[in-house]
Amino acid sequence: MPSYEFTCPVCGGFDRWHRMTEVPDSAPCPVCRRQARRRVCGGGLLRSGSAATRLLDATARTASEPPTVSAPPPRRGARVTRNPLHRKLPRY
Ligand SMILES: [Zn+2]
């Protein structure tokens, strides 16, 4: 479902998600509830900076730059601490 941009005459722009077949020409402003007109733009399905866009960017980045680790993950149930004093603690 793509997002569409609306412009409130008082508060400015905001985005709303609509089905492509149900896009209204105006929508109530989430702040002042006045009718805001839909902005005509050739935008994509995702706006930059959105959570979906950040996720797609991070996913694409790991394909070419996989994260590197310096050690294997700790054993299941192993204590994760580097403090040497913790070695003296009783183990159960
Ligand atoms: Zn408004």
PDB file of the backbone (N, CA, C, O) and the ligand in Angstrom, with CONECT records:
HET     ZN  A 101       1
ATOM      1  N   MET A   1       0.857  -1.177   0.000  1.00  0.00           N
ATOM      2  CA  MET A   1       0.000   0.000   0.000  1.00  0.00           C
ATOM      3  C   MET A   1       0.902   1.238   0.000  1.00  0.00           C
ATOM      4  O   MET A   1       1.704   1.408   0.918  1.00  0.00           O
ATOM      5  N   PRO A   2       0.789   2.082  -0.984  1.00  0.00           N
ATOM      6  CA  PRO A   2       1.665   3.261  -1.043  1.00  0.00           C
ATOM      7  C   PRO A   2       1.159   4.377  -0.129  1.00  0.00           C
ATOM      8  O   PRO A   2      -0.014   4.414   0.245  1.00  0.00           O
ATOM      9  N   SER A   3       2.061   5.272   0.214  1.00  0.00           N
ATOM     10  CA  SER A   3       1.674   6.436   0.998  1.00  0.00           C
ATOM     11  C   SER A   3       1.463   7.610   0.048  1.00  0.00           C
ATOM     12  O   SER A   3       2.102   7.715  -0.999  1.00  0.00           O
ATOM     13  N   TYR A   4       0.565   8.468   0.440  1.00  0.00           N
ATOM     14  CA  TYR A   4       0.265   9.654  -0.352  1.00  0.00           C
ATOM     15  C   TYR A   4       0.454  10.871   0.523  1.00  0.00           C
ATOM     16  O   TYR A   4       0.212  10.837   1.730  1.00  0.00           O
ATOM     17  N   GLU A   5       0.888  11.942  -0.104  1.00  0.00           N
ATOM     18  CA  GLU A   5       1.149  13.175   0.631  1.00  0.00           C
ATOM     19  C   GLU A   5      -0.059  14.097   0.545  1.00  0.00           C
ATOM     20  O   GLU A   5      -0.642  14.289  -0.522  1.00  0.00           O
ATOM     21  N   PHE A   6      -0.416  14.654   1.677  1.00  0.00           N
ATOM     22  CA  PHE A   6      -1.496  15.630   1.755  1.00  0.00           C
ATOM     23  C   PHE A   6      -0.928  16.899   2.364  1.00  0.00           C
ATOM     24  O   PHE A   6       0.024  16.863   3.142  1.00  0.00           O
ATOM     25  N   THR A   7      -1.536  18.033   1.992  1.00  0.00           N
ATOM     26  CA  THR A   7      -1.069  19.306   2.520  1.00  0.00           C
ATOM     27  C   THR A   7      -2.225  20.009   3.205  1.00  0.00           C
ATOM     28  O   THR A   7      -3.219  20.369   2.576  1.00  0.00           O
ATOM     29  N   CYS A   8      -2.073  20.195   4.511  1.00  0.00           N
ATOM     30  CA  CYS A   8      -3.051  20.961   5.278  1.00  0.00           C
ATOM     31  C   CYS A   8      -2.733  22.442   5.100  1.00  0.00           C
ATOM     32  O   CYS A   8      -1.562  22.817   5.154  1.00  0.00           O
ATOM     33  N   PRO A   9      -3.739  23.299   4.887  1.00  0.00           N
ATOM     34  CA  PRO A   9      -3.453  24.735   4.705  1.00  0.00           C
ATOM     35  C   PRO A   9      -2.886  25.382   5.960  1.00  0.00           C
ATOM     36  O   PRO A   9      -2.270  26.444   5.874  1.00  0.00           O
ATOM     37  N   VAL A  10      -3.078  24.772   7.113  1.00  0.00           N
ATOM     38  CA  VAL A  10      -2.606  25.370   8.366  1.00  0.00           C
ATOM     39  C   VAL A  10      -1.335  24.678   8.862  1.00  0.00           C
ATOM     40  O   VAL A  10      -0.360  25.341   9.213  1.00  0.00           O
ATOM     41  N   CYS A  11      -1.351  23.363   8.890  1.00  0.00           N
ATOM     42  CA  CYS A  11      -0.278  22.611   9.558  1.00  0.00           C
ATOM     43  C   CYS A  11       0.830  22.137   8.612  1.00  0.00           C
ATOM     44  O   CYS A  11       1.933  21.825   9.060  1.00  0.00           O
ATOM     45  N   GLY A  12       0.550  22.081   7.340  1.00  0.00           N
ATOM     46  CA  GLY A  12       1.584  21.614   6.417  1.00  0.00           C
ATOM     47  C   GLY A  12       1.317  20.199   5.947  1.00  0.00           C
ATOM     48  O   GLY A  12       0.182  19.724   5.974  1.00  0.00           O
ATOM     49  N   GLY A  13       2.374  19.533   5.516  1.00  0.00           N
ATOM     50  CA  GLY A  13       2.209  18.230   4.880  1.00  0.00           C
ATOM     51  C   GLY A  13       2.197  17.073   5.851  1.00  0.00           C
ATOM     52  O   GLY A  13       2.747  17.153   6.949  1.00  0.00           O
ATOM     53  N   PHE A  14       1.560  15.995   5.429  1.00  0.00           N
ATOM     54  CA  PHE A  14       1.579  14.736   6.169  1.00  0.00           C
ATOM     55  C   PHE A  14       1.319  13.615   5.176  1.00  0.00           C
ATOM     56  O   PHE A  14       0.831  13.850   4.070  1.00  0.00           O
ATOM     57  N   ASP A  15       1.641  12.423   5.572  1.00  0.00           N
ATOM     58  CA  ASP A  15       1.483  11.249   4.699  1.00  0.00           C
ATOM     59  C   ASP A  15       0.389  10.344   5.249  1.00  0.00           C
ATOM     60  O   ASP A  15       0.197  10.244   6.460  1.00  0.00           O
ATOM     61  N   ARG A  16      -0.310   9.699   4.354  1.00  0.00           N
ATOM     62  CA  ARG A  16      -1.301   8.684   4.746  1.00  0.00           C
ATOM     63  C   ARG A  16      -1.201   7.519   3.790  1.00  0.00           C
ATOM     64  O   ARG A  16      -0.899   7.690   2.608  1.00  0.00           O
ATOM     65  N   TRP A  17      -1.457   6.330   4.312  1.00  0.00           N
ATOM     66  CA  TRP A  17      -1.425   5.120   3.492  1.00  0.00           C
ATOM     67  C   TRP A  17      -2.817   4.844   2.957  1.00  0.00           C
ATOM     68  O   TRP A  17      -3.799   4.885   3.699  1.00  0.00           O
ATOM     69  N   HIS A  18      -2.896   4.564   1.667  1.00  0.00           N
ATOM     70  CA  HIS A  18      -4.175   4.219   1.037  1.00  0.00           C
ATOM     71  C   HIS A  18      -3.925   3.149  -0.005  1.00  0.00           C
ATOM     72  O   HIS A  18      -2.834   3.042  -0.566  1.00  0.00           O
ATOM     73  N   ARG A  19      -4.950   2.368  -0.250  1.00  0.00           N
ATOM     74  CA  ARG A  19      -4.892   1.474  -1.400  1.00  0.00           C
ATOM     75  C   ARG A  19      -4.927   2.331  -2.656  1.00  0.00           C
ATOM     76  O   ARG A  19      -5.530   3.404  -2.689  1.00  0.00           O
ATOM     77  N   MET A  20      -4.263   1.824  -3.689  1.00  0.00           N
ATOM     78  CA  MET A  20      -4.223   2.591  -4.925  1.00  0.00           C
ATOM     79  C   MET A  20      -5.615   2.827  -5.493  1.00  0.00           C
ATOM     80  O   MET A  20      -5.853   3.817  -6.185  1.00  0.00           O
ATOM     81  N   THR A  21      -6.530   1.912  -5.198  1.00  0.00           N
ATOM     82  CA  THR A  21      -7.878   2.050  -5.747  1.00  0.00           C
ATOM     83  C   THR A  21      -8.763   2.925  -4.886  1.00  0.00           C
ATOM     84  O   THR A  21      -9.891   3.230  -5.276  1.00  0.00           O
ATOM     85  N   GLU A  22      -8.276   3.343  -3.713  1.00  0.00           N
ATOM     86  CA  GLU A  22      -9.113   4.108  -2.778  1.00  0.00           C
ATOM     87  C   GLU A  22      -8.437   5.400  -2.357  1.00  0.00           C
ATOM     88  O   GLU A  22      -8.522   5.785  -1.190  1.00  0.00           O
ATOM     89  N   VAL A  23      -7.780   6.066  -3.264  1.00  0.00           N
ATOM     90  CA  VAL A  23      -7.062   7.287  -2.894  1.00  0.00           C
ATOM     91  C   VAL A  23      -8.036   8.469  -2.938  1.00  0.00           C
ATOM     92  O   VAL A  23      -8.571   8.777  -4.003  1.00  0.00           O
ATOM     93  N   PRO A  24      -8.275   9.130  -1.811  1.00  0.00           N
ATOM     94  CA  PRO A  24      -9.163  10.287  -1.824  1.00  0.00           C
ATOM     95  C   PRO A  24      -8.412  11.536  -2.287  1.00  0.00           C
ATOM     96  O   PRO A  24      -7.185  11.596  -2.214  1.00  0.00           O
ATOM     97  N   ASP A  25      -9.160  12.529  -2.764  1.00  0.00           N
ATOM     98  CA  ASP A  25      -8.541  13.795  -3.161  1.00  0.00           C
ATOM     99  C   ASP A  25      -8.196  14.648  -1.949  1.00  0.00           C
ATOM    100  O   ASP A  25      -7.339  15.530  -2.024  1.00  0.00           O
ATOM    101  N   SER A  26      -8.867  14.382  -0.827  1.00  0.00           N
ATOM    102  CA  SER A  26      -8.556  15.123   0.387  1.00  0.00           C
ATOM    103  C   SER A  26      -8.702  14.176   1.574  1.00  0.00           C
ATOM    104  O   SER A  26      -9.368  13.144   1.492  1.00  0.00           O
ATOM    105  N   ALA A  27      -8.069  14.552   2.667  1.00  0.00           N
ATOM    106  CA  ALA A  27      -8.109  13.735   3.881  1.00  0.00           C
ATOM    107  C   ALA A  27      -8.064  14.665   5.079  1.00  0.00           C
ATOM    108  O   ALA A  27      -7.509  15.759   4.985  1.00  0.00           O
ATOM    109  N   PRO A  28      -8.636  14.255   6.204  1.00  0.00           N
ATOM    110  CA  PRO A  28      -8.591  15.122   7.382  1.00  0.00           C
ATOM    111  C   PRO A  28      -7.170  15.210   7.948  1.00  0.00           C
ATOM    112  O   PRO A  28      -6.460  14.210   8.057  1.00  0.00           O
ATOM    113  N   CYS A  29      -6.788  16.413   8.296  1.00  0.00           N
ATOM    114  CA  CYS A  29      -5.460  16.641   8.887  1.00  0.00           C
ATOM    115  C   CYS A  29      -5.417  15.947  10.249  1.00  0.00           C
ATOM    116  O   CYS A  29      -6.366  16.077  11.022  1.00  0.00           O
ATOM    117  N   PRO A  30      -4.349  15.217  10.566  1.00  0.00           N
ATOM    118  CA  PRO A  30      -4.276  14.532  11.865  1.00  0.00           C
ATOM    119  C   PRO A  30      -4.148  15.498  13.040  1.00  0.00           C
ATOM    120  O   PRO A  30      -4.364  15.102  14.185  1.00  0.00           O
ATOM    121  N   VAL A  31      -3.803  16.753  12.779  1.00  0.00           N
ATOM    122  CA  VAL A  31      -3.605  17.719  13.865  1.00  0.00           C
ATOM    123  C   VAL A  31      -4.864  18.555  14.084  1.00  0.00           C
ATOM    124  O   VAL A  31      -5.408  18.586  15.188  1.00  0.00           O
ATOM    125  N   CYS A  32      -5.327  19.235  13.024  1.00  0.00           N
ATOM    126  CA  CYS A  32      -6.432  20.178  13.195  1.00  0.00           C
ATOM    127  C   CYS A  32      -7.741  19.666  12.600  1.00  0.00           C
ATOM    128  O   CYS A  32      -8.768  20.332  12.724  1.00  0.00           O
ATOM    129  N   ARG A  33      -7.728  18.502  11.959  1.00  0.00           N
ATOM    130  CA  ARG A  33      -8.910  17.863  11.395  1.00  0.00           C
ATOM    131  C   ARG A  33      -9.504  18.621  10.209  1.00  0.00           C
ATOM    132  O   ARG A  33     -10.586  18.254   9.749  1.00  0.00           O
ATOM    133  N   ARG A  34      -8.837  19.672   9.689  1.00  0.00           N
ATOM    134  CA  ARG A  34      -9.326  20.323   8.477  1.00  0.00           C
ATOM    135  C   ARG A  34      -9.055  19.414   7.296  1.00  0.00           C
ATOM    136  O   ARG A  34      -8.193  18.537   7.361  1.00  0.00           O
ATOM    137  N   GLN A  35      -9.790  19.623   6.220  1.00  0.00           N
ATOM    138  CA  GLN A  35      -9.570  18.836   5.013  1.00  0.00           C
ATOM    139  C   GLN A  35      -8.278  19.291   4.343  1.00  0.00           C
ATOM    140  O   GLN A  35      -8.080  20.478   4.082  1.00  0.00           O
ATOM    141  N   ALA A  36      -7.426  18.353   4.077  1.00  0.00           N
ATOM    142  CA  ALA A  36      -6.144  18.643   3.416  1.00  0.00           C
ATOM    143  C   ALA A  36      -6.179  18.036   2.028  1.00  0.00           C
ATOM    144  O   ALA A  36      -6.649  16.914   1.842  1.00  0.00           O
ATOM    145  N   ARG A  37      -5.683  18.775   1.065  1.00  0.00           N
ATOM    146  CA  ARG A  37      -5.693  18.303  -0.319  1.00  0.00           C
ATOM    147  C   ARG A  37      -4.497  17.397  -0.566  1.00  0.00           C
ATOM    148  O   ARG A  37      -3.410  17.595  -0.023  1.00  0.00           O
ATOM    149  N   ARG A  38      -4.735  16.402  -1.402  1.00  0.00           N
ATOM    150  CA  ARG A  38      -3.653  15.496  -1.766  1.00  0.00           C
ATOM    151  C   ARG A  38      -2.691  16.208  -2.704  1.00  0.00           C
ATOM    152  O   ARG A  38      -3.107  16.878  -3.649  1.00  0.00           O
ATOM    153  N   ARG A  39      -1.418  16.058  -2.436  1.00  0.00           N
ATOM    154  CA  ARG A  39      -0.399  16.635  -3.308  1.00  0.00           C
ATOM    155  C   ARG A  39      -0.169  15.697  -4.478  1.00  0.00           C
ATOM    156  O   ARG A  39      -0.098  14.478  -4.319  1.00  0.00           O
ATOM    157  N   VAL A  40      -0.055  16.279  -5.628  1.00  0.00           N
ATOM    158  CA  VAL A  40       0.233  15.487  -6.819  1.00  0.00           C
ATOM    159  C   VAL A  40       1.742  15.407  -6.947  1.00  0.00           C
ATOM    160  O   VAL A  40       2.421  16.420  -7.117  1.00  0.00           O
ATOM    161  N   CYS A  41       2.249  14.210  -6.862  1.00  0.00           N
ATOM    162  CA  CYS A  41       3.688  14.026  -6.984  1.00  0.00           C
ATOM    163  C   CYS A  41       3.950  12.663  -7.615  1.00  0.00           C
ATOM    164  O   CYS A  41       3.113  11.762  -7.568  1.00  0.00           O
ATOM    165  N   GLY A  42       5.080  12.544  -8.178  1.00  0.00           N
ATOM    166  CA  GLY A  42       5.440  11.292  -8.821  1.00  0.00           C
ATOM    167  C   GLY A  42       6.285  10.418  -7.933  1.00  0.00           C
ATOM    168  O   GLY A  42       7.134   9.667  -8.411  1.00  0.00           O
ATOM    169  N   GLY A  43       6.055  10.514  -6.640  1.00  0.00           N
ATOM    170  CA  GLY A  43       6.880   9.795  -5.679  1.00  0.00           C
ATOM    171  C   GLY A  43       6.766   8.295  -5.821  1.00  0.00           C
ATOM    172  O   GLY A  43       5.862   7.778  -6.478  1.00  0.00           O
ATOM    173  N   GLY A  44       7.693   7.614  -5.197  1.00  0.00           N
ATOM    174  CA  GLY A  44       7.696   6.162  -5.242  1.00  0.00           C
ATOM    175  C   GLY A  44       6.772   5.589  -4.198  1.00  0.00           C
ATOM    176  O   GLY A  44       6.014   6.308  -3.548  1.00  0.00           O
ATOM    177  N   LEU A  45       6.847   4.285  -4.047  1.00  0.00           N
ATOM    178  CA  LEU A  45       5.997   3.631  -3.075  1.00  0.00           C
ATOM    179  C   LEU A  45       6.521   3.827  -1.664  1.00  0.00           C
ATOM    180  O   LEU A  45       5.756   3.741  -0.703  1.00  0.00           O
ATOM    181  N   LEU A  46       7.809   4.090  -1.525  1.00  0.00           N
ATOM    182  CA  LEU A  46       8.396   4.296  -0.213  1.00  0.00           C
ATOM    183  C   LEU A  46       9.018   5.681  -0.161  1.00  0.00           C
ATOM    184  O   LEU A  46       9.678   6.113  -1.106  1.00  0.00           O
ATOM    185  N   ARG A  47       8.805   6.360   0.931  1.00  0.00           N
ATOM    186  CA  ARG A  47       9.458   7.663   1.063  1.00  0.00           C
ATOM    187  C   ARG A  47      10.794   7.476   1.766  1.00  0.00           C
ATOM    188  O   ARG A  47      10.948   6.601   2.619  1.00  0.00           O
ATOM    189  N   SER A  48      11.731   8.291   1.405  1.00  0.00           N
ATOM    190  CA  SER A  48      13.060   8.153   1.999  1.00  0.00           C
ATOM    191  C   SER A  48      13.001   8.517   3.478  1.00  0.00           C
ATOM    192  O   SER A  48      12.270   9.421   3.882  1.00  0.00           O
ATOM    193  N   GLY A  49      13.777   7.802   4.269  1.00  0.00           N
ATOM    194  CA  GLY A  49      13.819   8.061   5.695  1.00  0.00           C
ATOM    195  C   GLY A  49      12.795   7.265   6.479  1.00  0.00           C
ATOM    196  O   GLY A  49      12.832   7.262   7.709  1.00  0.00           O
ATOM    197  N   SER A  50      11.880   6.587   5.795  1.00  0.00           N
ATOM    198  CA  SER A  50      10.879   5.804   6.519  1.00  0.00           C
ATOM    199  C   SER A  50      11.535   4.535   7.066  1.00  0.00           C
ATOM    200  O   SER A  50      12.638   4.166   6.662  1.00  0.00           O
ATOM    201  N   ALA A  51      10.843   3.882   7.980  1.00  0.00           N
ATOM    202  CA  ALA A  51      11.379   2.655   8.576  1.00  0.00           C
ATOM    203  C   ALA A  51      11.578   1.590   7.506  1.00  0.00           C
ATOM    204  O   ALA A  51      12.564   0.853   7.530  1.00  0.00           O
ATOM    205  N   ALA A  52      10.637   1.512   6.567  1.00  0.00           N
ATOM    206  CA  ALA A  52      10.761   0.507   5.504  1.00  0.00           C
ATOM    207  C   ALA A  52      11.980   0.791   4.636  1.00  0.00           C
ATOM    208  O   ALA A  52      12.692  -0.137   4.251  1.00  0.00           O
ATOM    209  N   THR A  53      12.226   2.045   4.327  1.00  0.00           N
ATOM    210  CA  THR A  53      13.378   2.398   3.510  1.00  0.00           C
ATOM    211  C   THR A  53      14.680   2.110   4.256  1.00  0.00           C
ATOM    212  O   THR A  53      15.639   1.611   3.668  1.00  0.00           O
ATOM    213  N   ARG A  54      14.711   2.427   5.556  1.00  0.00           N
ATOM    214  CA  ARG A  54      15.924   2.148   6.343  1.00  0.00           C
ATOM    215  C   ARG A  54      16.196   0.652   6.384  1.00  0.00           C
ATOM    216  O   ARG A  54      17.345   0.225   6.277  1.00  0.00           O
ATOM    217  N   LEU A  55      15.135  -0.151   6.541  1.00  0.00           N
ATOM    218  CA  LEU A  55      15.311  -1.601   6.570  1.00  0.00           C
ATOM    219  C   LEU A  55      15.841  -2.103   5.230  1.00  0.00           C
ATOM    220  O   LEU A  55      16.747  -2.936   5.196  1.00  0.00           O
ATOM    221  N   LEU A  56      15.290  -1.608   4.135  1.00  0.00           N
ATOM    222  CA  LEU A  56      15.754  -2.039   2.817  1.00  0.00           C
ATOM    223  C   LEU A  56      17.208  -1.635   2.601  1.00  0.00           C
ATOM    224  O   LEU A  56      17.995  -2.408   2.055  1.00  0.00           O
ATOM    225  N   ASP A  57      17.566  -0.418   3.032  1.00  0.00           N
ATOM    226  CA  ASP A  57      18.955   0.024   2.889  1.00  0.00           C
ATOM    227  C   ASP A  57      19.890  -0.851   3.715  1.00  0.00           C
ATOM    228  O   ASP A  57      20.958  -1.238   3.240  1.00  0.00           O
ATOM    229  N   ALA A  58      19.497  -1.164   4.945  1.00  0.00           N
ATOM    230  CA  ALA A  58      20.351  -1.996   5.802  1.00  0.00           C
ATOM    231  C   ALA A  58      20.486  -3.397   5.235  1.00  0.00           C
ATOM    232  O   ALA A  58      21.560  -3.995   5.296  1.00  0.00           O
ATOM    233  N   THR A  59      19.406  -3.920   4.686  1.00  0.00           N
ATOM    234  CA  THR A  59      19.449  -5.259   4.104  1.00  0.00           C
ATOM    235  C   THR A  59      20.361  -5.284   2.886  1.00  0.00           C
ATOM    236  O   THR A  59      21.145  -6.217   2.711  1.00  0.00           O
ATOM    237  N   ALA A  60      20.261  -4.265   2.049  1.00  0.00           N
ATOM    238  CA  ALA A  60      21.113  -4.198   0.861  1.00  0.00           C
ATOM    239  C   ALA A  60      22.574  -4.037   1.264  1.00  0.00           C
ATOM    240  O   ALA A  60      23.466  -4.582   0.614  1.00  0.00           O
ATOM    241  N   ARG A  61      22.820  -3.280   2.348  1.00  0.00           N
ATOM    242  CA  ARG A  61      24.195  -3.053   2.797  1.00  0.00           C
ATOM    243  C   ARG A  61      24.824  -4.351   3.292  1.00  0.00           C
ATOM    244  O   ARG A  61      26.005  -4.591   3.043  1.00  0.00           O
ATOM    245  N   THR A  62      24.055  -5.198   3.994  1.00  0.00           N
ATOM    246  CA  THR A  62      24.631  -6.442   4.511  1.00  0.00           C
ATOM    247  C   THR A  62      24.935  -7.419   3.384  1.00  0.00           C
ATOM    248  O   THR A  62      25.742  -8.331   3.566  1.00  0.00           O
ATOM    249  N   ALA A  63      24.305  -7.251   2.224  1.00  0.00           N
ATOM    250  CA  ALA A  63      24.609  -8.137   1.098  1.00  0.00           C
ATOM    251  C   ALA A  63      26.011  -7.890   0.573  1.00  0.00           C
ATOM    252  O   ALA A  63      26.701  -8.829   0.177  1.00  0.00           O
ATOM    253  N   SER A  64      26.437  -6.636   0.565  1.00  0.00           N
ATOM    254  CA  SER A  64      27.762  -6.324   0.044  1.00  0.00           C
ATOM    255  C   SER A  64      28.787  -6.143   1.158  1.00  0.00           C
ATOM    256  O   SER A  64      29.984  -6.306   0.924  1.00  0.00           O
ATOM    257  N   GLU A  65      28.333  -5.807   2.371  1.00  0.00           N
ATOM    258  CA  GLU A  65      29.232  -5.609   3.500  1.00  0.00           C
ATOM    259  C   GLU A  65      28.707  -6.419   4.680  1.00  0.00           C
ATOM    260  O   GLU A  65      28.123  -5.854   5.605  1.00  0.00           O
ATOM    261  N   PRO A  66      28.907  -7.732   4.660  1.00  0.00           N
ATOM    262  CA  PRO A  66      28.373  -8.519   5.783  1.00  0.00           C
ATOM    263  C   PRO A  66      29.034  -8.117   7.099  1.00  0.00           C
ATOM    264  O   PRO A  66      30.216  -7.774   7.115  1.00  0.00           O
ATOM    265  N   PRO A  67      28.292  -8.154   8.191  1.00  0.00           N
ATOM    266  CA  PRO A  67      28.871  -7.767   9.469  1.00  0.00           C
ATOM    267  C   PRO A  67      29.955  -8.762   9.881  1.00  0.00           C
ATOM    268  O   PRO A  67      29.791  -9.971   9.720  1.00  0.00           O
ATOM    269  N   THR A  68      31.051  -8.251  10.409  1.00  0.00           N
ATOM    270  CA  THR A  68      32.144  -9.116  10.846  1.00  0.00           C
ATOM    271  C   THR A  68      32.128  -9.215  12.360  1.00  0.00           C
ATOM    272  O   THR A  68      31.726  -8.282  13.056  1.00  0.00           O
ATOM    273  N   VAL A  69      32.573 -10.363  12.860  1.00  0.00           N
ATOM    274  CA  VAL A  69      32.637 -10.581  14.300  1.00  0.00           C
ATOM    275  C   VAL A  69      34.058 -10.987  14.651  1.00  0.00           C
ATOM    276  O   VAL A  69      34.794 -11.495  13.804  1.00  0.00           O
ATOM    277  N   SER A  70      34.442 -10.762  15.903  1.00  0.00           N
ATOM    278  CA  SER A  70      35.791 -11.098  16.336  1.00  0.00           C
ATOM    279  C   SER A  70      35.820 -12.414  17.099  1.00  0.00           C
ATOM    280  O   SER A  70      36.896 -12.956  17.352  1.00  0.00           O
ATOM    281  N   ALA A  71      34.662 -12.935  17.467  1.00  0.00           N
ATOM    282  CA  ALA A  71      34.617 -14.176  18.220  1.00  0.00           C
ATOM    283  C   ALA A  71      33.288 -14.859  17.947  1.00  0.00           C
ATOM    284  O   ALA A  71      32.314 -14.212  17.563  1.00  0.00           O
ATOM    285  N   PRO A  72      33.254 -16.174  18.149  1.00  0.00           N
ATOM    286  CA  PRO A  72      31.970 -16.850  17.980  1.00  0.00           C
ATOM    287  C   PRO A  72      30.993 -16.400  19.059  1.00  0.00           C
ATOM    288  O   PRO A  72      31.414 -15.902  20.103  1.00  0.00           O
ATOM    289  N   PRO A  73      29.732 -16.565  18.827  1.00  0.00           N
ATOM    290  CA  PRO A  73      28.763 -16.165  19.842  1.00  0.00           C
ATOM    291  C   PRO A  73      28.925 -17.010  21.092  1.00  0.00           C
ATOM    292  O   PRO A  73      29.387 -18.147  20.998  1.00  0.00           O
ATOM    293  N   PRO A  74      28.560 -16.491  22.267  1.00  0.00           N
ATOM    294  CA  PRO A  74      28.722 -17.258  23.506  1.00  0.00           C
ATOM    295  C   PRO A  74      27.862 -18.512  23.475  1.00  0.00           C
ATOM    296  O   PRO A  74      26.803 -18.554  22.849  1.00  0.00           O
ATOM    297  N   ARG A  75      28.359 -19.547  24.182  1.00  0.00           N
ATOM    298  CA  ARG A  75      27.590 -20.782  24.254  1.00  0.00           C
ATOM    299  C   ARG A  75      26.260 -20.504  24.911  1.00  0.00           C
ATOM    300  O   ARG A  75      26.101 -19.565  25.691  1.00  0.00           O
ATOM    301  N   ARG A  76      25.332 -21.333  24.578  1.00  0.00           N
ATOM    302  CA  ARG A  76      24.021 -21.170  25.179  1.00  0.00           C
ATOM    303  C   ARG A  76      24.135 -21.398  26.682  1.00  0.00           C
ATOM    304  O   ARG A  76      24.659 -22.418  27.128  1.00  0.00           O
ATOM    305  N   GLY A  77      23.646 -20.449  27.446  1.00  0.00           N
ATOM    306  CA  GLY A  77      23.716 -20.575  28.895  1.00  0.00           C
ATOM    307  C   GLY A  77      25.018 -20.090  29.487  1.00  0.00           C
ATOM    308  O   GLY A  77      25.151 -20.007  30.708  1.00  0.00           O
ATOM    309  N   ALA A  78      26.000 -19.761  28.624  1.00  0.00           N
ATOM    310  CA  ALA A  78      27.277 -19.272  29.140  1.00  0.00           C
ATOM    311  C   ALA A  78      27.106 -17.853  29.671  1.00  0.00           C
ATOM    312  O   ALA A  78      26.293 -17.073  29.175  1.00  0.00           O
ATOM    313  N   ARG A  79      27.878 -17.551  30.670  1.00  0.00           N
ATOM    314  CA  ARG A  79      27.796 -16.207  31.239  1.00  0.00           C
ATOM    315  C   ARG A  79      28.573 -15.256  30.334  1.00  0.00           C
ATOM    316  O   ARG A  79      29.663 -15.578  29.862  1.00  0.00           O
ATOM    317  N   VAL A  80      28.012 -14.120  30.110  1.00  0.00           N
ATOM    318  CA  VAL A  80      28.657 -13.133  29.254  1.00  0.00           C
ATOM    319  C   VAL A  80      29.194 -12.030  30.138  1.00  0.00           C
ATOM    320  O   VAL A  80      28.492 -11.073  30.466  1.00  0.00           O
ATOM    321  N   THR A  81      30.456 -12.181  30.522  1.00  0.00           N
ATOM    322  CA  THR A  81      31.102 -11.151  31.329  1.00  0.00           C
ATOM    323  C   THR A  81      32.600 -11.213  31.090  1.00  0.00           C
ATOM    324  O   THR A  81      33.152 -12.278  30.811  1.00  0.00           O
ATOM    325  N   ARG A  82      33.239 -10.092  31.197  1.00  0.00           N
ATOM    326  CA  ARG A  82      34.690 -10.035  31.046  1.00  0.00           C
ATOM    327  C   ARG A  82      35.371  -9.638  32.357  1.00  0.00           C
ATOM    328  O   ARG A  82      36.597  -9.546  32.417  1.00  0.00           O
ATOM    329  N   ASN A  83      34.601  -9.411  33.377  1.00  0.00           N
ATOM    330  CA  ASN A  83      35.171  -9.020  34.662  1.00  0.00           C
ATOM    331  C   ASN A  83      35.820 -10.248  35.298  1.00  0.00           C
ATOM    332  O   ASN A  83      35.130 -11.237  35.545  1.00  0.00           O
ATOM    333  N   PRO A  84      37.171 -10.214  35.579  1.00  0.00           N
ATOM    334  CA  PRO A  84      37.836 -11.391  36.149  1.00  0.00           C
ATOM    335  C   PRO A  84      37.305 -11.771  37.528  1.00  0.00           C
ATOM    336  O   PRO A  84      37.404 -12.933  37.920  1.00  0.00           O
ATOM    337  N   LEU A  85      36.751 -10.833  38.260  1.00  0.00           N
ATOM    338  CA  LEU A  85      36.205 -11.156  39.576  1.00  0.00           C
ATOM    339  C   LEU A  85      34.991 -12.078  39.467  1.00  0.00           C
ATOM    340  O   LEU A  85      34.674 -12.810  40.404  1.00  0.00           O
ATOM    341  N   HIS A  86      34.322 -12.038  38.330  1.00  0.00           N
ATOM    342  CA  HIS A  86      33.143 -12.888  38.166  1.00  0.00           C
ATOM    343  C   HIS A  86      33.506 -14.362  38.065  1.00  0.00           C
ATOM    344  O   HIS A  86      32.650 -15.223  38.269  1.00  0.00           O
ATOM    345  N   ARG A  87      34.795 -14.671  37.745  1.00  0.00           N
ATOM    346  CA  ARG A  87      35.208 -16.074  37.660  1.00  0.00           C
ATOM    347  C   ARG A  87      35.205 -16.742  39.015  1.00  0.00           C
ATOM    348  O   ARG A  87      35.099 -17.965  39.111  1.00  0.00           O
ATOM    349  N   LYS A  88      35.324 -15.930  40.087  1.00  0.00           N
ATOM    350  CA  LYS A  88      35.358 -16.482  41.432  1.00  0.00           C
ATOM    351  C   LYS A  88      33.972 -16.769  41.985  1.00  0.00           C
ATOM    352  O   LYS A  88      33.827 -17.392  43.037  1.00  0.00           O
ATOM    353  N   LEU A  89      32.988 -16.325  41.290  1.00  0.00           N
ATOM    354  CA  LEU A  89      31.625 -16.545  41.765  1.00  0.00           C
ATOM    355  C   LEU A  89      31.256 -18.023  41.625  1.00  0.00           C
ATOM    356  O   LEU A  89      31.721 -18.682  40.696  1.00  0.00           O
ATOM    357  N   PRO A  90      30.441 -18.547  42.517  1.00  0.00           N
ATOM    358  CA  PRO A  90      30.045 -19.952  42.395  1.00  0.00           C
ATOM    359  C   PRO A  90      29.246 -20.177  41.119  1.00  0.00           C
ATOM    360  O   PRO A  90      28.483 -19.315  40.682  1.00  0.00           O
ATOM    361  N   ARG A  91      29.438 -21.346  40.537  1.00  0.00           N
ATOM    362  CA  ARG A  91      28.710 -21.697  39.308  1.00  0.00           C
ATOM    363  C   ARG A  91      27.692 -22.767  39.640  1.00  0.00           C
ATOM    364  O   ARG A  91      27.953 -23.682  40.420  1.00  0.00           O
ATOM    365  N   TYR A  92      26.579 -22.636  39.057  1.00  0.00           N
ATOM    366  CA  TYR A  92      25.499 -23.604  39.293  1.00  0.00           C
ATOM    367  C   TYR A  92      25.140 -24.302  38.020  1.00  0.00           C
ATOM    368  O   TYR A  92      24.252 -25.155  38.013  1.00  0.00           O
TER     369      TYR A  92
HETATM  370 ZN    ZN A 101      -3.970  20.839   9.963  1.00  0.00          ZN2+
END
